Amino acid sequence: MSPIGEDQAGADDGTINLHCCWVKRTALAKRPLGRSELKQFTDWNDGQPETELNFKFYRQATNKIVGISNEAATFLDGCF
């Protein structure tokens, strides 16, 4: 499958612009991963991928795609 977007040089503030495309669902979730499951992970310094996802899914604007760390991607891979 094609990548979700291509990085482009952003504005002077270091932002990255993406070209978006369609994303196809290829698997169902193995377990729940909603707000109630992530709510307990609030200590940003604990190093848990769940904390990163809690912040990015529920504390940032919901109408944008965010970059995640390799650890968070590995954690999500185990959920699907």
Protein Blocks (a to p, Z undefined) as FASTA:
>chain_A
ZZfbdcddddfkopacddddddddfbdcfbdcdfklmmmmmbfknopaklmmmmmmmmmc
fkbccdddfklmmmmmmmZZ
